[in-house]
Amino acid sequence: MSHPVTRHPSKRMSAADRSQPSSATSVLIPPDNQAELWIGDRSVKLTNLNKLFWKKPQITKGDLLRYYVSIAQVLLPHLRDRAMVMKRYPHGADGEFFFMKRAPVPRPAWIEICSIGHPSGNVIDFPIIQDLPSLLWVINLGCIDLNQWYARCDDADRPDYLHFDLDPVPGANFQRVIDAALLLRETLSALKMPAYAKTTGSKGIHIYVPIVHGPTQKDVWSVAKEIARLLESAQPKLITAEYTVAKRPRGRVLVDYNQNAWGRTLASVYSVRPKPRASVSTPVTWEEVEAGIKIDDFRIDNVAARVRKVGDLWKPLLDKRGRFRLEKLLG
């Protein structure tokens, strides 16, 4: 389906430089409205830093950049080597947004590009967030949340995880989403599939299963669909897998398997969402889910402190060990 080609810049930031904590923690976003930051030998120009991106509470574009600096050390490993779809909010969280796939020109020479061929014949040059300078460059474009591909650029048709997007249908409250998440965990556990949860930062919960590299995106989609349909059959009063909006029964929780389709994206872990309280898509333990959580428990003003306390709860999604071999479920 796809023909990915990675075009590297003439000079890349070394892996050692990327992993240095000081590369993030020592970077300060100034109070000025415009700034030029030097990170190593890279210059990042930041604009409109005092512009309000949230009016109540008052959160500026500069505050958004400061959050991403504070979380970069745990965020960046989840983004590296993956094409990034930009969702730009030039007028802040309450304003209109637009999607942008092609990396804008002009751009810094050090922005890495992932060129992916599409069925239409078009080849799209996506930017890749590899390090702190490229992260700040993307956020400065007006991106509030980050939406990276599920597969790495060296093999854009073979993802590293299967996932479910649990979304309440009108008439369902968040407790129903929690109930659906716990039911899905039971089902995945019965299949010996490891499962990791995070709030979406919007209305629901994302559940990810790290898989051994190999199956195509279509294979992953097929397995997710089968599991979603199984849940719908077992608990029709709670769960729907119906993709057509008009046909979804009221008060159910959508187990959205279609987000596993090729080229789709979800908001990344630790992404700020354009919601009233600047909620963040945050990893949670199953004990926390069982005890009861709320979307607004995790916000731009408290997630960095949480991570300093509990670490990256989604680090297992980066590990080579503990991944599920999906071929077991492919007929």
N, C-alpha and C positions, 0 to 999 in steps of 0.2 A: 504493500500500500504506500509506504513512504520511502523516501530516499534521503536520509539525513546526511548532511555534510557539515562538519564543524570548521569554521574559518577562525583561526587563532590570530590574535594581534602579534605584532613583531616582538613585543616584550610582555611576558606574563608575570604576575606576582607569584612568587614561589609559594609552595605549600607551607613552608616554615613561616613565611611572613603572614600568610592568611591566618594561621592558627595562633599567632601571638595575641594573648589577651589585651596587651597594651594597644594593639592596632585599633581596638574599639573603645576600650575604657578611657583612653587618654584623649580621645577626640571630643572636642567641645563645640557645640553649635552656638555661635555668638548671638547676642540679643539684637544685632543689627538686622535690617530688612534684607540686605544682600550680603553675601559672603563668598570668599574663595578659600576652600580648605585644601591644605596639602596633607595627603596621607601617603607616606613614603615619597615616591617620586611622581605621584599622581595628583593632579589638581581637579577638584570638584567645585563647580560654581553652583551656589545655592541662591534661589531667588524668592522674593515675596514671603520671607520668613515670618513676618508679623501678620500675615493675612489670617483671618479667623477661618478655620476649617470646621469648627463647631462653635455655635454661638452660645449654647447653654448646656453644659458648662463651657466656658470660653477656652478653647484649645486652638492654638495656632499651627500653621504649617511647620514652624520651627519646633513646636512641642512634639509633633508627629515624628519629625526627623530625630529628635532627641530620644524618643522611645525606641526607634529602630536601632540607634547606636547602642542603647542600653541592653538590647536583646540580641544583638548581632551574633555574638559568640555561639549561641545555641541555635539561632535561626539559620545561619548561612549553610551549615552542612545539609539542611533539608532542601536547599535551593540549588546547590552547585550542580553544574553540568546538565541543567534542564532548561528547555526553552521556556521563556516567560511571556505570558499574555498580559499586556498592560491594560488596566482598567483605570482610566484617568478621570479625576474629579477636579477640573480646573477651578471650580467655584466652591469647593469644599463639600462636606458630607451631605449637605442639604441640596446641593446643586445637581444639575444634570451631569451624567457621565457618558463616556464612550469607550468602546474597546479599541485597542490598537495592537496589532500583531507585529507589524514590521518595525524594526528598530529605526527611530527617526534619524534623519540626516540633516545637518551635521551632527556628529556624536564624537566623543573622545575615541582616540585610536585604540585605547586599551579595552574598550567594551567588546567582549567576545560575542560571536554570532553563532547561532544554530540555524542552519539552512535546511528546511524540511519541505520536501516535495509533497504536494497535495493531489488528491484524485482529479481535481480540475486541471491539473497540469501546472498550476502556479507553484513556484518555489518561494517560500516566505522566510525572510531573514529575521528570526526572533532574537532578542537580546538574551544574554545569560547573566544571572547575578552570581558572580564567583567570589566576591570579596566585599569589604566595607565600601570602598569607593563606588563600585557598580551598584550596590544597594542604595546608597544615598542618591546616586544619579537617577535611578528609577523612581524613587520616592519624590524627588524634586520635580519630576514631570507631572506630579499631581496624583500619583497612585497612592491610594489609602491601604487597600489590601493587595496581597500578592497571589498570583495565580499561575503556578508553574505546571508543566506537563508531568504526567505520572511516570513517564519513561525518560531515561537519560538520552542525551543527544546522540550518543554513539549507536543507539538502537531504539529509535523513536516509536517502534511498533511493539515493544516488549516492556511492559510496565514493571515496576518494583513492588506494587501492592494492588490489592483488590480492596474496594471500599464501598460503604453504604452511606448515603446521605438521608438521615431521618428528619423529615420535615412535617410539621403539623398541618393537616388540612383544616380549613376554617371550621371552628366548633371544637377543636382539640386543644387542650392546654399543654403546658410544658411537662406536667406530670405524666401525661400520656406518652410523650416522647421518651421520657425516662423508662416507663414501663416497656415500651417497644425496644429500647436499647438493651435492657436486661434480658428480654426474651431472645433477641438476636444473639446476644453473648452466649446464652445457653445453647442455641442451635450451633453456633460456631465451635463452641467447646466440645459438643458431641461429635463434631467432624474433626476434632484435634487441631483446629485452626486458632492460632494466637490472635487476640483482638485487642486493639488499643483505641480508646475513646478520646475525643476532644469536643468541646463546645464549638458550634459553628461561629459563634459570635453574633449570630443573627436570630434564628428562631429554633434551631434544632441541634442535633448531635451528629458528628461524623464518626464512623467506626471503620478503622483500617486494619487490614490483614497483610502483613509483610509476606511476600512470596518469593520463591527461588526464581531467579531470572530465567526466562525461557518461553512461557506461553505468550501468544500474541494478545493484543488488546481485545480482539474479538473473542478469544477464548476466555479471557477474564470477564468480559461483559456477559458471556453465556452462563458462566458459573454464578455470577452475582444475580442474574435474572432468575435462575433456578431456585436459589436460596430465598430470594424475595417472594417468589410465587408460592414456595412451600410455606413460608410464614403467613402469607395472606390466606392460604387454605386452612391453616391450623388455627388462626386467630382473626377471623373476618370482622369481628366487632372492634378490633383494635387497629389492624394493619391493612393497608391497601398497597398494591404494587401497580395500580392503574396509572399509566403515564398521561392519558388524556385528562386534562384538568376538569373538564365539564362532567366527566364520568366518575370522578372520585367521590366516594360516599363521605358525607359530612361527619366530622368528629373523629376521623381515623388519622393514623400517622402514615405518611407515605414513606415506604422503604424504596428510595430512588436508586435503582440499579443502573439506570441509563447514563448516569454521570461517569460510568466506566467506558463509555464509547470513545473511540479514537478522536483525539483533538479536543475533548472536553477538559475542563479544569475545575478545581474547587479552590476556595480560599485556603492558603497554606496555614500550617500551624504557626502560631504567634502573630498572625495577621490582625491588624486593627480593622474593624468593620465600620462602615459609614452609618452607624446607628446612634441614637440620641446620646448615649453615655459613653461613646467610643469604646464599646466592648471589644474584647480580643478573643480570637479563636484559640482556645487554651487546652492543652492536654490535662486530663483528669484521671484519677485512679477509679477503678470500679467500686472501691469502698466509698469514694465521694459520690459517685453516681447513685449508689444504693441509699446513702444517707440523705440525698436530695441536694441538688445544685440549682443555681439560676444563671441565666445568661449573663446578667449584669454583675455577678460575683467577680468577674474577671474583666478588668478594664485597663485602659492605657496607663492609669495612674497606680496600678498595683501588681501587674503581672511580672514586671522585672524583679520586684522584691520576692514574689512567690518563687520564681525560678532560682533565685539565689538560695532559697531555703530548701526546695525539693529537687532541684536540678531539672534536667530535660527528661520528662517522663516519656517522651517519644524517641529517645535515643535508640531503643531496640529496633526501630524501623530503619536505622542506618546500619545495623550489624549484619554480617553475613550469616551468623548463626541464628537459630531459632526461627527460620523462615519456613513457610509451608510450601510443600511441593504440590502445586495445583494439578499436575498431571494425574494425580490420584483420583480426581473428580471428573476428568475429561474422558468421555466414552470413546 
